[in-house]
Amino acid sequence: KLTAVAGKRDALIAILAEGTGDMPGCQSYVIATDPADPDAIWITEVWDSRDHHHASLQLPSVRAAITRGRPLIAGMGPHTETVPVAGHGLR
């Protein structure tokens, strides 16, 4: 969960969405709004491995998104790591 600076949620979403185009090993990257909080963004990711996720953080497009988006982030909420085992859309 990310909390955007008040009124900057949509700008933050646009930046985050730009950096997700080509991330090897990423099966899913979903950015969602929170209907109960106008500044909250939930991001759900599915990766082939933890190593793929860590490698993605070094991609130029992801680094640029982090640099541009960081000033629009007011806070970071809970972070939960899971291991997907079944479901629609998983490889």
PyMOL Python script that loads the backbone (N, CA, C, O; Angstrom):
from pymol import cmd

cmd.read_pdbstr("""\
ATOM      1  N   LYS A   1       0.849  -1.174   0.000  1.00  0.00           N
ATOM      2  CA  LYS A   1       0.000   0.000   0.000  1.00  0.00           C
ATOM      3  C   LYS A   1       0.889   1.229   0.000  1.00  0.00           C
ATOM      4  O   LYS A   1       1.825   1.336   0.791  1.00  0.00           O
ATOM      5  N   LEU A   2       0.583   2.154  -0.897  1.00  0.00           N
ATOM      6  CA  LEU A   2       1.233   3.459  -0.925  1.00  0.00           C
ATOM      7  C   LEU A   2       0.172   4.508  -0.666  1.00  0.00           C
ATOM      8  O   LEU A   2      -0.965   4.381  -1.122  1.00  0.00           O
ATOM      9  N   THR A   3       0.542   5.530   0.058  1.00  0.00           N
ATOM     10  CA  THR A   3      -0.345   6.669   0.233  1.00  0.00           C
ATOM     11  C   THR A   3       0.297   7.844  -0.474  1.00  0.00           C
ATOM     12  O   THR A   3       1.420   8.240  -0.161  1.00  0.00           O
ATOM     13  N   ALA A   4      -0.426   8.391  -1.424  1.00  0.00           N
ATOM     14  CA  ALA A   4       0.075   9.523  -2.193  1.00  0.00           C
ATOM     15  C   ALA A   4      -0.104  10.814  -1.400  1.00  0.00           C
ATOM     16  O   ALA A   4      -0.956  10.908  -0.517  1.00  0.00           O
ATOM     17  N   VAL A   5       0.709  11.793  -1.732  1.00  0.00           N
ATOM     18  CA  VAL A   5       0.506  13.141  -1.223  1.00  0.00           C
ATOM     19  C   VAL A   5      -0.910  13.541  -1.630  1.00  0.00           C
ATOM     20  O   VAL A   5      -1.344  13.235  -2.741  1.00  0.00           O
ATOM     21  N   ALA A   6      -1.625  14.215  -0.750  1.00  0.00           N
ATOM     22  CA  ALA A   6      -3.024  14.583  -1.012  1.00  0.00           C
ATOM     23  C   ALA A   6      -3.175  15.199  -2.405  1.00  0.00           C
ATOM     24  O   ALA A   6      -2.475  16.142  -2.774  1.00  0.00           O
ATOM     25  N   GLY A   7      -4.107  14.634  -3.157  1.00  0.00           N
ATOM     26  CA  GLY A   7      -4.405  15.141  -4.487  1.00  0.00           C
ATOM     27  C   GLY A   7      -3.464  14.677  -5.585  1.00  0.00           C
ATOM     28  O   GLY A   7      -3.647  15.057  -6.742  1.00  0.00           O
ATOM     29  N   LYS A   8      -2.462  13.865  -5.262  1.00  0.00           N
ATOM     30  CA  LYS A   8      -1.468  13.440  -6.252  1.00  0.00           C
ATOM     31  C   LYS A   8      -1.571  11.959  -6.613  1.00  0.00           C
ATOM     32  O   LYS A   8      -0.694  11.429  -7.294  1.00  0.00           O
ATOM     33  N   ARG A   9      -2.639  11.283  -6.162  1.00  0.00           N
ATOM     34  CA  ARG A   9      -2.774   9.852  -6.405  1.00  0.00           C
ATOM     35  C   ARG A   9      -2.726   9.518  -7.894  1.00  0.00           C
ATOM     36  O   ARG A   9      -1.975   8.629  -8.294  1.00  0.00           O
ATOM     37  N   ASP A  10      -3.492  10.193  -8.707  1.00  0.00           N
ATOM     38  CA  ASP A  10      -3.552   9.858 -10.129  1.00  0.00           C
ATOM     39  C   ASP A  10      -2.221  10.117 -10.826  1.00  0.00           C
ATOM     40  O   ASP A  10      -1.840   9.369 -11.726  1.00  0.00           O
ATOM     41  N   ALA A  11      -1.515  11.163 -10.423  1.00  0.00           N
ATOM     42  CA  ALA A  11      -0.188  11.434 -10.987  1.00  0.00           C
ATOM     43  C   ALA A  11       0.784  10.323 -10.613  1.00  0.00           C
ATOM     44  O   ALA A  11       1.590   9.900 -11.442  1.00  0.00           O
ATOM     45  N   LEU A  12       0.714   9.849  -9.374  1.00  0.00           N
ATOM     46  CA  LEU A  12       1.574   8.759  -8.935  1.00  0.00           C
ATOM     47  C   LEU A  12       1.239   7.478  -9.698  1.00  0.00           C
ATOM     48  O   LEU A  12       2.143   6.755 -10.115  1.00  0.00           O
ATOM     49  N   ILE A  13      -0.030   7.196  -9.881  1.00  0.00           N
ATOM     50  CA  ILE A  13      -0.436   6.011 -10.645  1.00  0.00           C
ATOM     51  C   ILE A  13       0.127   6.074 -12.061  1.00  0.00           C
ATOM     52  O   ILE A  13       0.634   5.073 -12.568  1.00  0.00           O
ATOM     53  N   ALA A  14       0.045   7.217 -12.693  1.00  0.00           N
ATOM     54  CA  ALA A  14       0.553   7.358 -14.062  1.00  0.00           C
ATOM     55  C   ALA A  14       2.047   7.065 -14.128  1.00  0.00           C
ATOM     56  O   ALA A  14       2.508   6.393 -15.051  1.00  0.00           O
ATOM     57  N   ILE A  15       2.796   7.558 -13.165  1.00  0.00           N
ATOM     58  CA  ILE A  15       4.244   7.315 -13.130  1.00  0.00           C
ATOM     59  C   ILE A  15       4.527   5.837 -12.912  1.00  0.00           C
ATOM     60  O   ILE A  15       5.358   5.253 -13.607  1.00  0.00           O
ATOM     61  N   LEU A  16       3.837   5.229 -11.949  1.00  0.00           N
ATOM     62  CA  LEU A  16       4.060   3.809 -11.678  1.00  0.00           C
ATOM     63  C   LEU A  16       3.704   2.949 -12.881  1.00  0.00           C
ATOM     64  O   LEU A  16       4.397   1.972 -13.167  1.00  0.00           O
ATOM     65  N   ALA A  17       2.648   3.291 -13.579  1.00  0.00           N
ATOM     66  CA  ALA A  17       2.217   2.516 -14.735  1.00  0.00           C
ATOM     67  C   ALA A  17       3.224   2.603 -15.884  1.00  0.00           C
ATOM     68  O   ALA A  17       3.397   1.635 -16.626  1.00  0.00           O
ATOM     69  N   GLU A  18       3.882   3.739 -16.038  1.00  0.00           N
ATOM     70  CA  GLU A  18       4.871   3.905 -17.103  1.00  0.00           C
ATOM     71  C   GLU A  18       6.050   2.956 -16.929  1.00  0.00           C
ATOM     72  O   GLU A  18       6.606   2.476 -17.917  1.00  0.00           O
ATOM     73  N   GLY A  19       6.436   2.682 -15.696  1.00  0.00           N
ATOM     74  CA  GLY A  19       7.634   1.895 -15.442  1.00  0.00           C
ATOM     75  C   GLY A  19       7.430   0.398 -15.457  1.00  0.00           C
ATOM     76  O   GLY A  19       8.344  -0.348 -15.104  1.00  0.00           O
ATOM     77  N   THR A  20       6.244  -0.070 -15.859  1.00  0.00           N
ATOM     78  CA  THR A  20       5.945  -1.498 -15.743  1.00  0.00           C
ATOM     79  C   THR A  20       5.919  -2.235 -17.072  1.00  0.00           C
ATOM     80  O   THR A  20       5.569  -3.415 -17.105  1.00  0.00           O
ATOM     81  N   GLY A  21       6.274  -1.585 -18.155  1.00  0.00           N
ATOM     82  CA  GLY A  21       6.116  -2.190 -19.467  1.00  0.00           C
ATOM     83  C   GLY A  21       6.900  -3.459 -19.721  1.00  0.00           C
ATOM     84  O   GLY A  21       6.325  -4.445 -20.181  1.00  0.00           O
ATOM     85  N   ASP A  22       8.179  -3.471 -19.440  1.00  0.00           N
ATOM     86  CA  ASP A  22       9.016  -4.617 -19.778  1.00  0.00           C
ATOM     87  C   ASP A  22       9.849  -5.002 -18.561  1.00  0.00           C
ATOM     88  O   ASP A  22      10.975  -4.537 -18.383  1.00  0.00           O
ATOM     89  N   MET A  23       9.268  -5.860 -17.731  1.00  0.00           N
ATOM     90  CA  MET A  23       9.958  -6.321 -16.535  1.00  0.00           C
ATOM     91  C   MET A  23      10.065  -7.846 -16.610  1.00  0.00           C
ATOM     92  O   MET A  23       9.114  -8.550 -16.269  1.00  0.00           O
ATOM     93  N   PRO A  24      11.212  -8.357 -17.052  1.00  0.00           N
ATOM     94  CA  PRO A  24      11.367  -9.802 -17.178  1.00  0.00           C
ATOM     95  C   PRO A  24      11.039 -10.514 -15.868  1.00  0.00           C
ATOM     96  O   PRO A  24      11.477 -10.110 -14.791  1.00  0.00           O
ATOM     97  N   GLY A  25      10.260 -11.580 -15.992  1.00  0.00           N
ATOM     98  CA  GLY A  25       9.894 -12.370 -14.824  1.00  0.00           C
ATOM     99  C   GLY A  25       8.654 -11.886 -14.108  1.00  0.00           C
ATOM    100  O   GLY A  25       8.230 -12.501 -13.130  1.00  0.00           O
ATOM    101  N   CYS A  26       8.054 -10.786 -14.575  1.00  0.00           N
ATOM    102  CA  CYS A  26       6.843 -10.258 -13.938  1.00  0.00           C
ATOM    103  C   CYS A  26       5.625 -10.857 -14.630  1.00  0.00           C
ATOM    104  O   CYS A  26       5.400 -10.633 -15.819  1.00  0.00           O
ATOM    105  N   GLN A  27       4.852 -11.611 -13.881  1.00  0.00           N
ATOM    106  CA  GLN A  27       3.630 -12.211 -14.424  1.00  0.00           C
ATOM    107  C   GLN A  27       2.449 -11.248 -14.330  1.00  0.00           C
ATOM    108  O   GLN A  27       1.546 -11.271 -15.166  1.00  0.00           O
ATOM    109  N   SER A  28       2.471 -10.405 -13.303  1.00  0.00           N
ATOM    110  CA  SER A  28       1.342  -9.498 -13.090  1.00  0.00           C
ATOM    111  C   SER A  28       1.806  -8.315 -12.250  1.00  0.00           C
ATOM    112  O   SER A  28       2.555  -8.477 -11.287  1.00  0.00           O
ATOM    113  N   TYR A  29       1.350  -7.125 -12.626  1.00  0.00           N
ATOM    114  CA  TYR A  29       1.618  -5.907 -11.854  1.00  0.00           C
ATOM    115  C   TYR A  29       0.336  -5.084 -11.922  1.00  0.00           C
ATOM    116  O   TYR A  29       0.038  -4.462 -12.942  1.00  0.00           O
ATOM    117  N   VAL A  30      -0.410  -5.089 -10.837  1.00  0.00           N
ATOM    118  CA  VAL A  30      -1.723  -4.436 -10.813  1.00  0.00           C
ATOM    119  C   VAL A  30      -1.678  -3.256  -9.848  1.00  0.00           C
ATOM    120  O   VAL A  30      -1.288  -3.400  -8.689  1.00  0.00           O
ATOM    121  N   ILE A  31      -2.079  -2.099 -10.338  1.00  0.00           N
ATOM    122  CA  ILE A  31      -2.192  -0.895  -9.519  1.00  0.00           C
ATOM    123  C   ILE A  31      -3.679  -0.650  -9.319  1.00  0.00           C
ATOM    124  O   ILE A  31      -4.437  -0.571 -10.286  1.00  0.00           O
ATOM    125  N   ALA A  32      -4.095  -0.529  -8.062  1.00  0.00           N
ATOM    126  CA  ALA A  32      -5.522  -0.352  -7.769  1.00  0.00           C
ATOM    127  C   ALA A  32      -5.721   0.828  -6.816  1.00  0.00           C
ATOM    128  O   ALA A  32      -4.873   1.114  -5.970  1.00  0.00           O
ATOM    129  N   THR A  33      -6.853   1.500  -6.972  1.00  0.00           N
ATOM    130  CA  THR A  33      -7.215   2.546  -6.023  1.00  0.00           C
ATOM    131  C   THR A  33      -7.999   1.923  -4.873  1.00  0.00           C
ATOM    132  O   THR A  33      -8.506   0.806  -4.979  1.00  0.00           O
ATOM    133  N   ASP A  34      -8.088   2.658  -3.790  1.00  0.00           N
ATOM    134  CA  ASP A  34      -8.804   2.208  -2.596  1.00  0.00           C
ATOM    135  C   ASP A  34     -10.070   3.058  -2.488  1.00  0.00           C
ATOM    136  O   ASP A  34      -9.974   4.267  -2.274  1.00  0.00           O
ATOM    137  N   PRO A  35     -11.251   2.459  -2.632  1.00  0.00           N
ATOM    138  CA  PRO A  35     -12.474   3.254  -2.590  1.00  0.00           C
ATOM    139  C   PRO A  35     -12.720   3.932  -1.243  1.00  0.00           C
ATOM    140  O   PRO A  35     -13.520   4.864  -1.159  1.00  0.00           O
ATOM    141  N   ALA A  36     -12.046   3.477  -0.193  1.00  0.00           N
ATOM    142  CA  ALA A  36     -12.233   4.074   1.128  1.00  0.00           C
ATOM    143  C   ALA A  36     -11.212   5.170   1.438  1.00  0.00           C
ATOM    144  O   ALA A  36     -11.341   5.872   2.441  1.00  0.00           O
ATOM    145  N   ASP A  37     -10.195   5.318   0.579  1.00  0.00           N
ATOM    146  CA  ASP A  37      -9.139   6.307   0.833  1.00  0.00           C
ATOM    147  C   ASP A  37      -8.735   6.936  -0.496  1.00  0.00           C
ATOM    148  O   ASP A  37      -8.125   6.257  -1.323  1.00  0.00           O
ATOM    149  N   PRO A  38      -9.051   8.199  -0.729  1.00  0.00           N
ATOM    150  CA  PRO A  38      -8.791   8.824  -2.027  1.00  0.00           C
ATOM    151  C   PRO A  38      -7.308   9.013  -2.353  1.00  0.00           C
ATOM    152  O   PRO A  38      -6.968   9.366  -3.482  1.00  0.00           O
ATOM    153  N   ASP A  39      -6.431   8.786  -1.389  1.00  0.00           N
ATOM    154  CA  ASP A  39      -4.997   8.940  -1.634  1.00  0.00           C
ATOM    155  C   ASP A  39      -4.247   7.616  -1.663  1.00  0.00           C
ATOM    156  O   ASP A  39      -3.044   7.594  -1.924  1.00  0.00           O
ATOM    157  N   ALA A  40      -4.944   6.508  -1.398  1.00  0.00           N
ATOM    158  CA  ALA A  40      -4.283   5.208  -1.296  1.00  0.00           C
ATOM    159  C   ALA A  40      -4.211   4.479  -2.627  1.00  0.00           C
ATOM    160  O   ALA A  40      -5.117   4.558  -3.457  1.00  0.00           O
ATOM    161  N   ILE A  41      -3.103   3.766  -2.802  1.00  0.00           N
ATOM    162  CA  ILE A  41      -2.866   2.921  -3.969  1.00  0.00           C
ATOM    163  C   ILE A  41      -2.405   1.568  -3.444  1.00  0.00           C
ATOM    164  O   ILE A  41      -1.533   1.491  -2.579  1.00  0.00           O
ATOM    165  N   TRP A  42      -2.993   0.512  -3.971  1.00  0.00           N
ATOM    166  CA  TRP A  42      -2.555  -0.850  -3.647  1.00  0.00           C
ATOM    167  C   TRP A  42      -1.881  -1.427  -4.881  1.00  0.00           C
ATOM    168  O   TRP A  42      -2.421  -1.339  -5.983  1.00  0.00           O
ATOM    169  N   ILE A  43      -0.716  -2.011  -4.706  1.00  0.00           N
ATOM    170  CA  ILE A  43       0.003  -2.636  -5.813  1.00  0.00           C
ATOM    171  C   ILE A  43       0.154  -4.114  -5.496  1.00  0.00           C
ATOM    172  O   ILE A  43       0.648  -4.494  -4.434  1.00  0.00           O
ATOM    173  N   THR A  44      -0.282  -4.938  -6.440  1.00  0.00           N
ATOM    174  CA  THR A  44      -0.161  -6.389  -6.302  1.00  0.00           C
ATOM    175  C   THR A  44       0.710  -6.886  -7.444  1.00  0.00           C
ATOM    176  O   THR A  44       0.432  -6.614  -8.611  1.00  0.00           O
ATOM    177  N   GLU A  45       1.761  -7.614  -7.103  1.00  0.00           N
ATOM    178  CA  GLU A  45       2.723  -8.095  -8.087  1.00  0.00           C
ATOM    179  C   GLU A  45       2.879  -9.609  -7.973  1.00  0.00           C
ATOM    180  O   GLU A  45       2.826 -10.168  -6.878  1.00  0.00           O
ATOM    181  N   VAL A  46       3.072 -10.262  -9.118  1.00  0.00           N
ATOM    182  CA  VAL A  46       3.414 -11.682  -9.142  1.00  0.00           C
ATOM    183  C   VAL A  46       4.674 -11.827  -9.993  1.00  0.00           C
ATOM    184  O   VAL A  46       4.713 -11.407 -11.149  1.00  0.00           O
ATOM    185  N   TRP A  47       5.696 -12.426  -9.400  1.00  0.00           N
ATOM    186  CA  TRP A  47       6.999 -12.583 -10.048  1.00  0.00           C
ATOM    187  C   TRP A  47       7.367 -14.053 -10.156  1.00  0.00           C
ATOM    188  O   TRP A  47       6.950 -14.870  -9.335  1.00  0.00           O
ATOM    189  N   ASP A  48       8.150 -14.383 -11.175  1.00  0.00           N
ATOM    190  CA  ASP A  48       8.662 -15.743 -11.306  1.00  0.00           C
ATOM    191  C   ASP A  48       9.546 -16.113 -10.115  1.00  0.00           C
ATOM    192  O   ASP A  48       9.571 -17.265  -9.683  1.00  0.00           O
ATOM    193  N   SER A  49      10.268 -15.127  -9.592  1.00  0.00           N
ATOM    194  CA  SER A  49      11.142 -15.376  -8.445  1.00  0.00           C
ATOM    195  C   SER A  49      11.465 -14.053  -7.755  1.00  0.00           C
ATOM    196  O   SER A  49      11.281 -12.978  -8.326  1.00  0.00           O
ATOM    197  N   ARG A  50      11.942 -14.149  -6.535  1.00  0.00           N
ATOM    198  CA  ARG A  50      12.384 -12.968  -5.803  1.00  0.00           C
ATOM    199  C   ARG A  50      13.538 -12.291  -6.549  1.00  0.00           C
ATOM    200  O   ARG A  50      13.633 -11.064  -6.567  1.00  0.00           O
ATOM    201  N   ASP A  51      14.411 -13.090  -7.159  1.00  0.00           N
ATOM    202  CA  ASP A  51      15.540 -12.531  -7.911  1.00  0.00           C
ATOM    203  C   ASP A  51      15.065 -11.677  -9.087  1.00  0.00           C
ATOM    204  O   ASP A  51      15.650 -10.631  -9.368  1.00  0.00           O
ATOM    205  N   HIS A  52      14.003 -12.119  -9.776  1.00  0.00           N
ATOM    206  CA  HIS A  52      13.455 -11.312 -10.871  1.00  0.00           C
ATOM    207  C   HIS A  52      12.961  -9.960 -10.349  1.00  0.00           C
ATOM    208  O   HIS A  52      13.182  -8.924 -10.976  1.00  0.00           O
ATOM    209  N   HIS A  53      12.297  -9.983  -9.203  1.00  0.00           N
ATOM    210  CA  HIS A  53      11.804  -8.719  -8.647  1.00  0.00           C
ATOM    211  C   HIS A  53      12.963  -7.801  -8.294  1.00  0.00           C
ATOM    212  O   HIS A  53      12.942  -6.619  -8.637  1.00  0.00           O
ATOM    213  N   HIS A  54      13.965  -8.324  -7.618  1.00  0.00           N
ATOM    214  CA  HIS A  54      15.121  -7.491  -7.248  1.00  0.00           C
ATOM    215  C   HIS A  54      15.829  -6.946  -8.488  1.00  0.00           C
ATOM    216  O   HIS A  54      16.263  -5.794  -8.500  1.00  0.00           O
ATOM    217  N   ALA A  55      15.946  -7.773  -9.532  1.00  0.00           N
ATOM    218  CA  ALA A  55      16.579  -7.313 -10.770  1.00  0.00           C
ATOM    219  C   ALA A  55      15.767  -6.195 -11.424  1.00  0.00           C
ATOM    220  O   ALA A  55      16.336  -5.290 -12.034  1.00  0.00           O
ATOM    221  N   SER A  56      14.445  -6.254 -11.299  1.00  0.00           N
ATOM    222  CA  SER A  56      13.601  -5.225 -11.919  1.00  0.00           C
ATOM    223  C   SER A  56      13.876  -3.850 -11.336  1.00  0.00           C
ATOM    224  O   SER A  56      13.707  -2.838 -12.016  1.00  0.00           O
ATOM    225  N   LEU A  57      14.297  -3.813 -10.089  1.00  0.00           N
ATOM    226  CA  LEU A  57      14.556  -2.526  -9.442  1.00  0.00           C
ATOM    227  C   LEU A  57      15.772  -1.813 -10.021  1.00  0.00           C
ATOM    228  O   LEU A  57      16.011  -0.644  -9.719  1.00  0.00           O
ATOM    229  N   GLN A  58      16.540  -2.515 -10.851  1.00  0.00           N
ATOM    230  CA  GLN A  58      17.701  -1.907 -11.504  1.00  0.00           C
ATOM    231  C   GLN A  58      17.421  -1.492 -12.949  1.00  0.00           C
ATOM    232  O   GLN A  58      18.267  -0.861 -13.583  1.00  0.00           O
ATOM    233  N   LEU A  59      16.253  -1.837 -13.470  1.00  0.00           N
ATOM    234  CA  LEU A  59      15.905  -1.458 -14.845  1.00  0.00           C
ATOM    235  C   LEU A  59      15.790   0.064 -14.957  1.00  0.00           C
ATOM    236  O   LEU A  59      15.231   0.701 -14.064  1.00  0.00           O
ATOM    237  N   PRO A  60      16.308   0.658 -16.036  1.00  0.00           N
ATOM    238  CA  PRO A  60      16.230   2.110 -16.192  1.00  0.00           C
ATOM    239  C   PRO A  60      14.808   2.659 -16.077  1.00  0.00           C
ATOM    240  O   PRO A  60      14.606   3.707 -15.463  1.00  0.00           O
ATOM    241  N   SER A  61      13.825   1.975 -16.654  1.00  0.00           N
ATOM    242  CA  SER A  61      12.448   2.480 -16.595  1.00  0.00           C
ATOM    243  C   SER A  61      11.911   2.453 -15.170  1.00  0.00           C
ATOM    244  O   SER A  61      11.181   3.358 -14.765  1.00  0.00           O
ATOM    245  N   VAL A  62      12.264   1.434 -14.415  1.00  0.00           N
ATOM    246  CA  VAL A  62      11.805   1.330 -13.030  1.00  0.00           C
ATOM    247  C   VAL A  62      12.533   2.354 -12.162  1.00  0.00           C
ATOM    248  O   VAL A  62      11.914   2.997 -11.314  1.00  0.00           O
ATOM    249  N   ARG A  63      13.835   2.511 -12.363  1.00  0.00           N
ATOM    250  CA  ARG A  63      14.606   3.514 -11.606  1.00  0.00           C
ATOM    251  C   ARG A  63      14.031   4.913 -11.851  1.00  0.00           C
ATOM    252  O   ARG A  63      13.895   5.705 -10.919  1.00  0.00           O
ATOM    253  N   ALA A  64      13.695   5.207 -13.108  1.00  0.00           N
ATOM    254  CA  ALA A  64      13.131   6.520 -13.443  1.00  0.00           C
ATOM    255  C   ALA A  64      11.783   6.707 -12.758  1.00  0.00           C
ATOM    256  O   ALA A  64      11.499   7.787 -12.238  1.00  0.00           O
ATOM    257  N   ALA A  65      10.950   5.668 -12.751  1.00  0.00           N
ATOM    258  CA  ALA A  65       9.639   5.763 -12.099  1.00  0.00           C
ATOM    259  C   ALA A  65       9.804   5.990 -10.600  1.00  0.00           C
ATOM    260  O   ALA A  65       9.074   6.787 -10.011  1.00  0.00           O
ATOM    261  N   ILE A  66      10.749   5.303  -9.984  1.00  0.00           N
ATOM    262  CA  ILE A  66      10.999   5.494  -8.551  1.00  0.00           C
ATOM    263  C   ILE A  66      11.440   6.927  -8.275  1.00  0.00           C
ATOM    264  O   ILE A  66      10.946   7.565  -7.346  1.00  0.00           O
ATOM    265  N   THR A  67      12.360   7.426  -9.076  1.00  0.00           N
ATOM    266  CA  THR A  67      12.871   8.792  -8.882  1.00  0.00           C
ATOM    267  C   THR A  67      11.764   9.827  -9.038  1.00  0.00           C
ATOM    268  O   THR A  67      11.664  10.759  -8.240  1.00  0.00           O
ATOM    269  N   ARG A  68      10.933   9.663 -10.065  1.00  0.00           N
ATOM    270  CA  ARG A  68       9.859  10.627 -10.302  1.00  0.00           C
ATOM    271  C   ARG A  68       8.719  10.482  -9.309  1.00  0.00           C
ATOM    272  O   ARG A  68       8.098  11.473  -8.925  1.00  0.00           O
ATOM    273  N   GLY A  69       8.439   9.248  -8.889  1.00  0.00           N
ATOM    274  CA  GLY A  69       7.304   9.005  -8.011  1.00  0.00           C
ATOM    275  C   GLY A  69       7.557   9.270  -6.545  1.00  0.00           C
ATOM    276  O   GLY A  69       6.635   9.634  -5.816  1.00  0.00           O
ATOM    277  N   ARG A  70       8.790   9.094  -6.095  1.00  0.00           N
ATOM    278  CA  ARG A  70       9.101   9.224  -4.673  1.00  0.00           C
ATOM    279  C   ARG A  70       8.585  10.517  -4.035  1.00  0.00           C
ATOM    280  O   ARG A  70       8.057  10.457  -2.925  1.00  0.00           O
ATOM    281  N   PRO A  71       8.710  11.688  -4.684  1.00  0.00           N
ATOM    282  CA  PRO A  71       8.198  12.915  -4.053  1.00  0.00           C
ATOM    283  C   PRO A  71       6.675  12.944  -3.901  1.00  0.00           C
ATOM    284  O   PRO A  71       6.148  13.754  -3.139  1.00  0.00           O
ATOM    285  N   LEU A  72       5.970  12.075  -4.612  1.00  0.00           N
ATOM    286  CA  LEU A  72       4.506  12.041  -4.538  1.00  0.00           C
ATOM    287  C   LEU A  72       3.998  11.040  -3.505  1.00  0.00           C
ATOM    288  O   LEU A  72       2.789  10.904  -3.316  1.00  0.00           O
ATOM    289  N   ILE A  73       4.913  10.338  -2.835  1.00  0.00           N
ATOM    290  CA  ILE A  73       4.532   9.330  -1.847  1.00  0.00           C
ATOM    291  C   ILE A  73       4.582   9.928  -0.451  1.00  0.00           C
ATOM    292  O   ILE A  73       5.628  10.390   0.004  1.00  0.00           O
ATOM    293  N   ALA A  74       3.433   9.914   0.224  1.00  0.00           N
ATOM    294  CA  ALA A  74       3.357  10.433   1.596  1.00  0.00           C
ATOM    295  C   ALA A  74       3.667   9.337   2.612  1.00  0.00           C
ATOM    296  O   ALA A  74       4.120   9.625   3.720  1.00  0.00           O
ATOM    297  N   GLY A  75       3.425   8.086   2.237  1.00  0.00           N
ATOM    298  CA  GLY A  75       3.682   6.996   3.168  1.00  0.00           C
ATOM    299  C   GLY A  75       3.530   5.647   2.510  1.00  0.00           C
ATOM    300  O   GLY A  75       2.934   5.506   1.442  1.00  0.00           O
ATOM    301  N   MET A  76       4.095   4.655   3.188  1.00  0.00           N
ATOM    302  CA  MET A  76       3.994   3.275   2.716  1.00  0.00           C
ATOM    303  C   MET A  76       3.344   2.462   3.817  1.00  0.00           C
ATOM    304  O   MET A  76       3.747   2.527   4.978  1.00  0.00           O
ATOM    305  N   GLY A  77       2.337   1.699   3.437  1.00  0.00           N
ATOM    306  CA  GLY A  77       1.601   0.907   4.407  1.00  0.00           C
ATOM    307  C   GLY A  77       2.124  -0.507   4.500  1.00  0.00           C
ATOM    308  O   GLY A  77       3.310  -0.762   4.287  1.00  0.00           O
ATOM    309  N   PRO A  78       1.245  -1.406   4.813  1.00  0.00           N
ATOM    310  CA  PRO A  78       1.667  -2.786   5.005  1.00  0.00           C
ATOM    311  C   PRO A  78       2.227  -3.405   3.728  1.00  0.00           C
ATOM    312  O   PRO A  78       1.774  -3.112   2.621  1.00  0.00           O
ATOM    313  N   HIS A  79       3.210  -4.255   3.909  1.00  0.00           N
ATOM    314  CA  HIS A  79       3.816  -5.005   2.812  1.00  0.00           C
ATOM    315  C   HIS A  79       3.728  -6.471   3.186  1.00  0.00           C
ATOM    316  O   HIS A  79       4.212  -6.873   4.244  1.00  0.00           O
ATOM    317  N   THR A  80       3.118  -7.266   2.335  1.00  0.00           N
ATOM    318  CA  THR A  80       2.978  -8.689   2.599  1.00  0.00           C
ATOM    319  C   THR A  80       3.502  -9.469   1.413  1.00  0.00           C
ATOM    320  O   THR A  80       3.117  -9.211   0.273  1.00  0.00           O
ATOM    321  N   GLU A  81       4.371 -10.414   1.676  1.00  0.00           N
ATOM    322  CA  GLU A  81       4.882 -11.280   0.617  1.00  0.00           C
ATOM    323  C   GLU A  81       4.197 -12.635   0.724  1.00  0.00           C
ATOM    324  O   GLU A  81       4.122 -13.232   1.798  1.00  0.00           O
ATOM    325  N   THR A  82       3.700 -13.105  -0.419  1.00  0.00           N
ATOM    326  CA  THR A  82       3.041 -14.408  -0.469  1.00  0.00           C
ATOM    327  C   THR A  82       3.679 -15.238  -1.583  1.00  0.00           C
ATOM    328  O   THR A  82       4.474 -14.726  -2.372  1.00  0.00           O
ATOM    329  N   VAL A  83       3.330 -16.505  -1.639  1.00  0.00           N
ATOM    330  CA  VAL A  83       3.788 -17.393  -2.704  1.00  0.00           C
ATOM    331  C   VAL A  83       2.544 -17.929  -3.419  1.00  0.00           C
ATOM    332  O   VAL A  83       1.867 -18.813  -2.894  1.00  0.00           O
ATOM    333  N   PRO A  84       2.237 -17.404  -4.612  1.00  0.00           N
ATOM    334  CA  PRO A  84       1.054 -17.869  -5.344  1.00  0.00           C
ATOM    335  C   PRO A  84       1.204 -19.352  -5.702  1.00  0.00           C
ATOM    336  O   PRO A  84       2.269 -19.786  -6.142  1.00  0.00           O
ATOM    337  N   VAL A  85       0.146 -20.110  -5.512  1.00  0.00           N
ATOM    338  CA  VAL A  85       0.194 -21.528  -5.829  1.00  0.00           C
ATOM    339  C   VAL A  85      -0.865 -21.947  -6.842  1.00  0.00           C
ATOM    340  O   VAL A  85      -0.731 -23.003  -7.461  1.00  0.00           O
ATOM    341  N   ALA A  86      -1.895 -21.162  -7.022  1.00  0.00           N
ATOM    342  CA  ALA A  86      -2.941 -21.501  -7.984  1.00  0.00           C
ATOM    343  C   ALA A  86      -3.762 -20.254  -8.264  1.00  0.00           C
ATOM    344  O   ALA A  86      -3.774 -19.312  -7.471  1.00  0.00           O
ATOM    345  N   GLY A  87      -4.449 -20.259  -9.402  1.00  0.00           N
ATOM    346  CA  GLY A  87      -5.347 -19.160  -9.704  1.00  0.00           C
ATOM    347  C   GLY A  87      -5.339 -18.812 -11.170  1.00  0.00           C
ATOM    348  O   GLY A  87      -4.412 -19.162 -11.900  1.00  0.00           O
ATOM    349  N   HIS A  88      -6.361 -18.130 -11.591  1.00  0.00           N
ATOM    350  CA  HIS A  88      -6.517 -17.699 -12.971  1.00  0.00           C
ATOM    351  C   HIS A  88      -5.442 -16.665 -13.304  1.00  0.00           C
ATOM    352  O   HIS A  88      -5.206 -15.742 -12.524  1.00  0.00           O
ATOM    353  N   GLY A  89      -4.801 -16.815 -14.438  1.00  0.00           N
ATOM    354  CA  GLY A  89      -3.816 -15.839 -14.889  1.00  0.00           C
ATOM    355  C   GLY A  89      -2.391 -16.160 -14.500  1.00  0.00           C
ATOM    356  O   GLY A  89      -1.473 -15.476 -14.951  1.00  0.00           O
ATOM    357  N   LEU A  90      -2.172 -17.160 -13.690  1.00  0.00           N
ATOM    358  CA  LEU A  90      -0.800 -17.527 -13.337  1.00  0.00           C
ATOM    359  C   LEU A  90      -0.242 -18.489 -14.369  1.00  0.00           C
ATOM    360  O   LEU A  90      -0.952 -19.345 -14.898  1.00  0.00           O
ATOM    361  N   ARG A  91       1.038 -18.332 -14.642  1.00  0.00           N
ATOM    362  CA  ARG A  91       1.697 -19.272 -15.544  1.00  0.00           C
ATOM    363  C   ARG A  91       2.113 -20.490 -14.777  1.00  0.00           C
ATOM    364  O   ARG A  91       2.690 -21.414 -15.351  1.00  0.00           O
TER     365      ARG A  91
END
""", "prot")
cmd.dss("prot")
cmd.show_as("cartoon", "prot")
cmd.util.cbc("prot")
cmd.orient("prot")
